[in-house]
Amino acid sequence: MFESIILIENLLVSWREFLRGKRDKYDVQIFSLSLMSNIFALHRDLKERRYIHGSYRAFRVSDPKPRDIHKAPVRDRLLHHAIYRILYPFFDKRFVSDSFSCRKDKGTHRALERFACFIRKEGRNNTRQCWVLKCDIRKFFANIDHTILVSILEKYIKDENVLWLCGQVIGSFYPEGKENRGLPLGNLTSQLFANIYMNEFDWYVKRVLKIKCYVRYADDFVICSSDKNVLEKLIPIIDVFLEERLHLSIHKDKISIKTISSGVDFLGWVHFPDHRVLRTATRRKMERKLHRSENQRVYDSYFGLLRWGNTKKIVAKIKYFNPKFLEEELSP
């Protein structure tokens, strides 16, 4: 596995993947000027185990809430892609089917469909009440424990060189005041490591608690049941497992148990038994972006989003105030 990661061919393919949408970045252009020399030097450092991860550049974005992003040097981001290309297929086969974040052929839309399926199942096609427990994990990426993550990797990976390399990437970052904890939001590998970390919880929910109607997207998860008492009893059990096994905690202010008929907010949509509507905050953010943008791709992106719910009025409003964009019929 280690030889596959550091292979020159893998580094070159990873570079092409990394380059998409970044050709005009100054640091990428500088790296490109001596591309083969840089790749051979990286290969040599990895082969001789002299590789040391570079330092991060921090900045903040609001999307919509403030998030701290940490950007690694180009050389390290290239390596992240090389690691991801080899490790992702290996681990993806070991993930539960109801984990949808940052996975091929999964994503938000598949998570919405699966959630709707569970709503119908537990509600028996809206003939009985369906309750939904919704939780998210407090400061998820910032609280991932490096020691626990490495111990999980050791269960699956026997190649000591791969474990050393993963350890270099994992140990290259931790938030201020939290030694041995945290993954940077800017790393491609962070998405994979986060799924590997939460896979322990996913299998606990499925195998030990034997919960079928469970959907997780990153640090948000929902559980559907026709019995409210069952969901209430699950909260302390889940909280203990997360705290003791993964050193994580549920965000106490964001735990909710609601009936689907009253509307459940999940992944940007408010869900009801037979339809879903766009969350108010998501709609306002979309309208602000569309008002400022003249890029057709931005409109196409949002029109694609709006296909997944009951949005006829929103679409009509967008078209009315933005007649320069192509007319497009959207199914409800």
Secondary structure, DSSP 4 states (H G I P E B T S, - for coil): -HHHHH-HHHHHHHHHHHHTTTTT-HHHHHHHHTHHHHHHHHHHHHHTT-------EEEEEESSSEEEEEE--HHHHHHHHHHHHHHHHHHHTTS-TTB-TT-TT-HHHHHHHHHHHHHHHHTTTTTS--EEEEEEBTTTGGG-BHHHHHHHHHHH---HHHHHHHHHHHTT---TT-TTB---TT-HHHHHHHHHHHHHHHHIIIIIS---SEEEETTEEEEEES-HHHHHHHHHHHHHHHHHHHS--B-GGG-EEEEGGG-EEETTEEE-SS-EEE-HHHHHHHHHHHHH---HHHHHHHHHHHTTS--HHHHHHHHHH-TTSPP-----
